[in-house]
Amino acid sequence: MVERQERFTVKAFDCRPDGRIKLNALMQYLQEAAACHAEELGAGFADMSERHCFWILANIRLEIDREPRWTDSVVVRTWPSGCTRLTAAREFIGVAPDGGEWFRAGSEWMVLDRSSGRPQNLTRLDLRLPEAGPKALAVPLHRLKPAQESLPACTLQVPFSALDFNGHVNNTEYVRWALDALHRRLGRAIEIRAAQITYLAEAFEGDEVEVLVSDGDSGRFDVLERKSTNAGGADLCLLEIAG
C-alpha cells in the first residue's frame, strides 16, 4: 500500500463560531492531501494536463468520531484503494495527536477530458493505479439518490471566488452552500457525525443554483443542489448529513 501523510493545523479561519472545524474546511484538507499524493504518484495536475484531462471528486463519505478544534493537529493518512474503468478509489484517516482518530473517509474520483468534459477510461491512461486496496470504511461506498420531497432553502449565483484551477466550482463549495442552507433552515449549526456527498455535474461562474433541503430520519438531512430552471435545471450535487 502506497500511503502519504499530510499534517494540518486547524486555523481560526477554518472554524465555526464554536471553535470546531467547518466540514468544508475539513474537505479542503482531504482534497489537498489527495492532490499532493497524486503529484507524488505521477498523476497530479501537471501530469493530467499533459493528457488534456483532470481529476474530479465524484463521491465521498466521511464518518467523524471527533471534530478537530482550533489549533488541533490533524494528520491525514491517504492511499489509493482500487479502480474500475471509470472511477479510482481513495481512502483517508485523520489521526489526532493522542494517536486516536478524528475521522475516516472513502472516496471515488473520475477523470474528465478538458475539452469535452466527458469521463475517461482509466485503463487507457496508464496511471498505474492499484486494482484493490484496504478500505477505511466498513460499509461499501454507494452513490446517493435524490430525496422524494425537498423544500427550497435558497438560490445563489456562482461567484468567481468559488472556482478552482479547473475553472469550475470547487467540490468544497457545494458543502459550504449546503451547511449555510441547513443553518438557515434550522436556525442553528449541527454537530456532524457523518456526511456523504455525491457529485453529478459541474457548475461555473454565473450559474444560478438552487439549494433544497429535506428532513430525514433520526437527525439526518438531505440536500439537493441543482441549476435553476433558467440555467437548464441539471442536478449538481446530493448531500446526506447526519448529526
Backbone hydrogen bonds in HBPLUS format (Angstrom, degrees):
<---DONOR---> <-ACCEPTOR-->    atom                        ^
c    i                          cat <-CA-CA->   ^        H-A-AA   ^      H-
h    n   atom  resd res      DA  || num        DHA   H-A  angle D-A-AA Bond
n    s   type  num  typ     dist DA aas  dist angle  dist       angle   num
A0004-ARG N   A0078-THR O   2.96 MM  74  5.50 159.4  2.00 157.7 164.4     1
A0078-THR N   A0004-ARG O   2.95 MM  74  5.50 154.3  2.01 159.6 166.7     2
A0006-GLU N   A0076-VAL O   2.97 MM  70  5.17 154.7  2.03 137.1 144.9     3
A0076-VAL N   A0006-GLU O   2.73 MM  70  5.17 163.6  1.76 162.1 159.0     4
A0008-PHE N   A0074-VAL O   2.79 MM  66  5.12 157.0  1.84 144.4 152.5     5
A0074-VAL N   A0008-PHE O   2.78 MM  66  5.12 165.9  1.80 157.0 158.4     6
A0010-VAL N   A0072-ASP O   2.93 MM  62  5.48 165.0  1.95 159.9 163.0     7
A0071-THR N   A0010-VAL O   2.89 MM  61  4.96 168.2  1.90 141.6 141.8     8
A0014-ASP N   A0011-LYS O   3.00 MM   3  5.26 156.6  2.06 108.0 115.6     9
A0015-CYS N   A0012-ALA O   3.18 MM   3  5.52 166.8  2.20 113.7 117.4    10
A0022-LYS N   A0014-ASP O   2.87 MM   8  6.03 168.9  1.88 165.3 161.5    11
A0016-ARG N   A0020-ARG O   2.80 MM   4  5.59 161.2  1.83 163.8 165.7    12
A0019-GLY N   A0016-ARG O   2.94 MM   3  5.38 163.9  1.97 120.7 123.7    13
A0070-TRP N   A0019-GLY O   3.03 MM  51  5.71 139.0  2.21 156.0 167.9    14
A0021-ILE N   A0068-PRO O   2.89 MM  47  5.79 157.4  1.94 168.3 163.0    15
A0025-ALA N   A0022-LYS O   3.12 MM   3  5.18 124.6  2.44  96.5 110.6    16
A0026-LEU N   A0022-LYS O   3.02 MM   4  6.37 157.2  2.07 152.6 158.9    17
A0027-MET N   A0023-LEU O   2.92 MM   4  6.20 153.1  2.00 147.9 155.7    18
A0028-GLN N   A0024-ASN O   3.12 MM   4  6.35 138.1  2.31 131.5 141.9    19
A0028-GLN N   A0025-ALA O   3.05 MM   3  4.98 122.4  2.39  92.0 107.0    20
A0029-TYR N   A0025-ALA O   3.19 MM   4  6.64 143.0  2.33 143.2 152.4    21
A0029-TYR N   A0026-LEU O   3.06 MM   3  5.15 123.1  2.40  96.4 110.6    22
A0030-LEU N   A0026-LEU O   3.19 MM   4  6.63 157.5  2.25 149.7 154.7    23
A0031-GLN N   A0027-MET O   2.91 MM   4  6.16 161.0  1.94 150.3 155.9    24
A0032-GLU N   A0028-GLN O   2.94 MM   4  6.09 158.4  1.98 146.2 151.6    25
A0033-ALA N   A0029-TYR O   2.93 MM   4  6.17 162.4  1.96 152.5 157.3    26
A0034-ALA N   A0030-LEU O   2.92 MM   4  6.10 162.4  1.95 152.1 156.9    27
A0035-ALA N   A0031-GLN O   2.91 MM   4  6.08 158.1  1.96 146.8 153.2    28
A0036-CYS N   A0032-GLU O   2.93 MM   4  6.11 163.3  1.96 152.6 156.4    29
A0037-HIS N   A0033-ALA O   3.04 MM   4  6.21 155.6  2.11 144.4 151.1    30
A0038-ALA N   A0034-ALA O   2.90 MM   4  6.10 155.3  1.96 148.2 155.3    31
A0039-GLU N   A0035-ALA O   3.04 MM   4  6.30 153.0  2.11 146.1 152.8    32
A0040-GLU N   A0036-CYS O   3.10 MM   4  6.38 157.5  2.15 143.2 149.0    33
A0041-LEU N   A0037-HIS O   2.94 MM   4  6.20 143.6  2.08 146.6 156.8    34
A0043-ALA N   A0038-ALA O   2.78 MM   5  4.91 161.9  1.81 157.5 152.0    35
A0042-GLY N   A0039-GLU O   3.18 MM   3  5.27 162.4  2.21 105.3 110.3    36
A0048-MET N   A0044-GLY O   2.87 MM   4  6.02 163.3  1.90 159.9 164.7    37
A0049-SER N   A0045-PHE O   2.87 MM   4  6.00 147.0  1.98 144.8 154.7    38
A0050-GLU N   A0046-ALA O   3.13 MM   4  6.41 145.6  2.25 144.2 151.6    39
A0051-ARG N   A0048-MET O   2.93 MM   3  5.01 133.7  2.15  97.0 110.6    40
A0053-CYS N   A0048-MET O   3.03 MM   5  5.40 164.3  2.06 139.4 142.4    41
A0052-HIS N   A0049-SER O   2.88 MM   3  4.71 156.9  1.93 101.7 108.1    42
A0114-ARG N   A0052-HIS O   2.83 MM  62  5.46 174.5  1.83 137.6 137.4    43
A0054-PHE N   A0112-LEU O   3.00 MM  58  5.55 145.9  2.12 146.9 157.7    44
A0112-LEU N   A0054-PHE O   2.88 MM  58  5.55 159.8  1.92 163.2 163.1    45
A0056-ILE N   A0110-MET O   2.80 MM  54  5.39 148.1  1.90 157.1 160.1    46
A0110-MET N   A0056-ILE O   2.93 MM  54  5.39 161.0  1.97 154.0 160.3    47
A0058-ALA N   A0108-GLU O   2.85 MM  50  5.54 159.1  1.90 148.5 152.7    48
A0199-TYR N   A0058-ALA O   2.91 MM 141  4.99 162.8  1.94 132.0 137.4    49
A0059-ASN N   A0108-GLU O   3.22 MM  49  5.08 147.1  2.34 143.7 140.0    50
A0108-GLU N   A0059-ASN O   2.75 MM  49  5.08 152.2  1.83 154.1 154.9    51
A0060-ILE N   A0197-ILE O   2.96 MM 137  5.44 146.4  2.08 146.4 156.6    52
A0197-ILE N   A0060-ILE O   2.86 MM 137  5.44 158.1  1.90 157.7 165.2    53
A0061-ARG N   A0106-GLY O   2.96 MM  45  5.56 157.8  2.01 162.1 168.9    54
A0106-GLY N   A0061-ARG O   3.07 MM  45  5.56 148.9  2.17 150.3 159.1    55
A0062-LEU N   A0195-ALA O   2.74 MM 133  5.27 165.4  1.76 162.3 167.4    56
A0195-ALA N   A0062-LEU O   2.94 MM 133  5.27 154.9  2.01 147.0 152.1    57
A0063-GLU N   A0104-ARG O   2.83 MM  41  5.37 166.4  1.85 161.9 165.2    58
A0104-ARG N   A0063-GLU O   2.97 MM  41  5.37 149.5  2.07 144.2 154.0    59
A0064-ILE N   A0193-ARG O   2.80 MM 129  4.91 159.0  1.85 136.5 142.4    60
A0065-ASP N   A0102-TRP O   2.86 MM  37  5.42 146.0  1.98 137.5 147.7    61
A0066-ARG N   A0102-TRP O   3.08 MM  36  4.89 168.0  2.10 134.6 137.2    62
A0072-ASP N   A0069-ARG O   2.94 MM   3  5.52 159.7  1.98 137.2 142.1    63
A0075-VAL N   A0095-VAL O   3.10 MM  20  5.04 177.8  2.10 148.4 149.1    64
A0095-VAL N   A0075-VAL O   2.79 MM  20  5.04 170.5  1.80 147.8 150.7    65
A0077-ARG N   A0093-ILE O   2.84 MM  16  5.13 173.7  1.84 159.4 158.5    66
A0093-ILE N   A0077-ARG O   2.92 MM  16  5.13 146.2  2.04 142.4 149.2    67
A0079-TRP N   A0091-GLU O   3.26 MM  12  5.53 147.5  2.37 133.2 139.8    68
A0091-GLU N   A0079-TRP O   2.93 MM  12  5.53 168.3  1.94 162.1 162.4    69
A0081-SER N   A0089-ALA O   2.93 MM   8  5.24 166.1  1.95 124.5 127.7    70
A0089-ALA N   A0082-GLY O   2.79 MM   7  5.29 171.0  1.80 153.6 156.6    71
A0084-THR N   A0087-THR O   2.77 MM   3  5.28 160.3  1.81 158.9 165.2    72
A0122-LEU N   A0085-ARG O   2.79 MM  37  5.41 157.8  1.84 157.8 157.3    73
A0088-ALA N   A0109-TRP O   2.85 MM  21  5.12 154.1  1.92 141.5 150.2    74
A0109-TRP N   A0088-ALA O   2.80 MM  21  5.12 152.2  1.88 141.3 150.8    75
A0090-ARG N   A0107-SER O   3.00 MM  17  5.22 154.7  2.06 132.5 136.9    76
A0107-SER N   A0090-ARG O   2.87 MM  17  5.22 137.2  2.05 150.6 163.4    77
A0092-PHE N   A0105-ALA O   2.86 MM  13  4.96 149.2  1.95 153.3 148.7    78
A0105-ALA N   A0092-PHE O   2.91 MM  13  4.96 151.7  1.99 146.1 141.6    79
A0094-GLY N   A0103-PHE O   2.93 MM   9  5.06 168.0  1.94 137.1 141.0    80
A0102-TRP N   A0094-GLY O   2.66 MM   8  5.03 162.2  1.69 139.0 145.3    81
A0096-ALA N   A0100-GLY O   2.82 MM   4  5.34 171.4  1.83 147.4 150.4    82
A0099-GLY N   A0096-ALA O   2.94 MM   3  5.36 160.6  1.98 120.0 123.4    83
A0120-GLN N   A0111-VAL O   2.74 MM   9  5.52 148.2  1.84 162.2 163.5    84
A0113-ASP N   A0118-ARG O   2.88 MM   5  5.41 155.6  1.94 144.3 150.4    85
A0117-GLY N   A0113-ASP O   2.79 MM   4  4.90 143.2  1.92 132.5 142.6    86
A0124-ARG N   A0121-ASN O   3.10 MM   3  5.71 159.1  2.15 115.5 121.9    87
A0125-LEU N   A0122-LEU O   3.20 MM   3  5.34 167.1  2.22 108.9 112.9    88
A0151-LEU N   A0213-VAL O   2.89 MM  62  5.35 173.6  1.89 141.8 140.1    89
A0213-VAL N   A0151-LEU O   2.85 MM  62  5.35 158.9  1.90 150.4 148.4    90
A0153-ALA N   A0211-VAL O   2.76 MM  58  5.63 163.4  1.79 163.2 160.5    91
A0154-CYS N   A0211-VAL O   3.37 MM  57  5.42 155.8  2.43 140.4 144.0    92
A0211-VAL N   A0154-CYS O   2.89 MM  57  5.42 167.9  1.91 167.4 164.9    93
A0156-LEU N   A0209-VAL O   2.87 MM  53  5.32 160.6  1.91 152.0 158.3    94
A0209-VAL N   A0156-LEU O   2.72 MM  53  5.32 166.8  1.74 164.1 168.2    95
A0158-VAL N   A0207-ASP O   2.84 MM  49  5.40 166.6  1.85 160.7 162.8    96
A0206-GLY N   A0158-VAL O   2.92 MM  48  5.03 174.1  1.93 137.2 139.2    97
A0162-ALA N   A0159-PRO O   3.15 MM   3  5.66 163.1  2.18 113.7 118.9    98
A0163-LEU N   A0160-PHE O   3.15 MM   3  5.78 170.3  2.16 121.7 124.7    99
A0170-ASN N   A0162-ALA O   2.99 MM   8  6.26 164.2  2.01 168.9 164.8   100
A0164-ASP N   A0168-HIS O   2.99 MM   4  6.04 148.6  2.09 159.2 161.7   101
A0167-GLY N   A0164-ASP O   2.87 MM   3  5.50 163.0  1.90 122.8 127.0   102
A0169-VAL N   A0203-ALA O   2.93 MM  34  5.57 160.0  1.97 151.3 153.1   103
A0173-GLU N   A0170-ASN O   2.99 MM   3  5.56 147.1  2.10 116.4 125.5   104
A0176-ARG N   A0172-THR O   3.10 MM   4  6.45 155.7  2.16 145.8 152.2   105
A0177-TRP N   A0173-GLU O   2.92 MM   4  6.22 162.2  1.95 155.5 159.5   106
A0178-ALA N   A0174-TYR O   3.04 MM   4  6.23 153.1  2.11 140.5 147.8   107
A0179-LEU N   A0175-VAL O   2.96 MM   4  6.25 160.4  2.00 154.8 159.3   108
A0180-ASP N   A0176-ARG O   3.01 MM   4  6.24 158.5  2.06 150.5 156.3   109
A0181-ALA N   A0177-TRP O   2.98 MM   4  6.20 155.1  2.04 145.8 152.6   110
A0182-LEU N   A0178-ALA O   2.90 MM   4  6.17 157.8  1.95 151.2 157.2   111
A0183-HIS N   A0179-LEU O   2.95 MM   4  6.12 158.8  1.99 147.7 153.4   112
A0184-ARG N   A0180-ASP O   3.00 MM   4  6.22 154.2  2.07 144.4 151.5   113
A0185-ARG N   A0181-ALA O   2.93 MM   4  6.16 148.7  2.03 143.2 152.1   114
A0186-LEU N   A0182-LEU O   2.81 MM   4  5.96 164.2  1.83 157.0 160.4   115
A0187-GLY N   A0183-HIS O   2.66 MM   4  5.17 146.9  1.77 138.2 147.6   116
A0193-ARG N   A0242-ALA O   2.80 MM  49  5.77 168.7  1.81 153.6 157.6   117
A0194-ALA N   A0242-ALA O   3.27 MM  48  5.19 153.9  2.34 142.7 141.1   118
A0242-ALA N   A0194-ALA O   2.89 MM  48  5.19 174.6  1.89 155.1 154.8   119
A0196-GLN N   A0240-GLU O   2.85 MM  44  5.17 151.0  1.93 145.1 154.2   120
A0240-GLU N   A0196-GLN O   2.86 MM  44  5.17 155.2  1.92 150.1 155.7   121
A0198-THR N   A0238-LEU O   2.86 MM  40  5.17 162.6  1.89 152.3 158.3   122
A0238-LEU N   A0198-THR O   2.88 MM  40  5.17 162.0  1.91 151.9 158.0   123
A0200-LEU N   A0236-LEU O   2.78 MM  36  4.90 171.8  1.79 140.5 138.5   124
A0201-ALA N   A0236-LEU O   3.35 MM  35  4.68 152.7  2.43 123.3 119.8   125
A0207-ASP N   A0204-PHE O   3.03 MM   3  5.75 165.8  2.05 141.9 145.2   126
A0228-SER N   A0208-GLU O   2.85 MM  20  5.62 160.1  1.89 145.5 146.1   127
A0210-GLU N   A0226-ARG O   2.72 MM  16  5.38 164.5  1.74 171.5 171.9   128
A0226-ARG N   A0210-GLU O   2.98 MM  16  5.38 160.8  2.02 152.1 158.4   129
A0212-LEU N   A0224-LEU O   2.81 MM  12  5.12 168.8  1.82 157.4 161.3   130
A0224-LEU N   A0212-LEU O   2.87 MM  12  5.12 160.9  1.90 145.2 151.6   131
A0214-SER N   A0222-ASP O   2.76 MM   8  5.02 153.5  1.83 154.9 158.1   132
A0222-ASP N   A0214-SER O   2.83 MM   8  5.02 172.3  1.84 156.5 158.9   133
A0216-GLY N   A0220-ARG O   2.59 MM   4  4.74 145.1  1.71 154.4 153.0   134
A0220-ARG N   A0217-ASP O   3.11 MM   3  5.44 136.6  2.31 107.7 119.9   135
A0243-GLY N   A0219-GLY O   3.15 MM  24  5.52 161.7  2.18 137.9 142.9   136
A0221-PHE N   A0241-ILE O   2.76 MM  20  5.23 160.2  1.80 152.6 159.6   137
A0241-ILE N   A0221-PHE O   2.85 MM  20  5.23 167.3  1.86 157.6 161.3   138
A0223-VAL N   A0239-LEU O   2.84 MM  16  4.96 161.7  1.87 144.0 147.5   139
A0239-LEU N   A0223-VAL O   2.85 MM  16  4.96 156.9  1.90 150.7 153.9   140
A0225-GLU N   A0237-CYS O   2.94 MM  12  5.19 166.2  1.96 159.0 159.4   141
A0236-LEU N   A0225-GLU O   2.77 MM  11  5.55 161.1  1.81 147.3 151.1   142
A0237-CYS N   A0225-GLU O   3.12 MM  12  5.19 155.8  2.18 145.1 146.2   143
A0227-LYS N   A0234-ALA O   2.83 MM   7  5.30 163.0  1.86 156.0 154.5   144
A0231-ALA N   A0228-SER O   2.80 MM   3  5.20 142.0  1.94 109.2 121.1   145
A0233-GLY N   A0228-SER O   2.94 MM   5  4.88 141.2  2.10 136.4 127.4   146
A0232-GLY N   A0229-THR O   3.18 MM   3  5.14 166.3  2.20 107.1 108.4   147
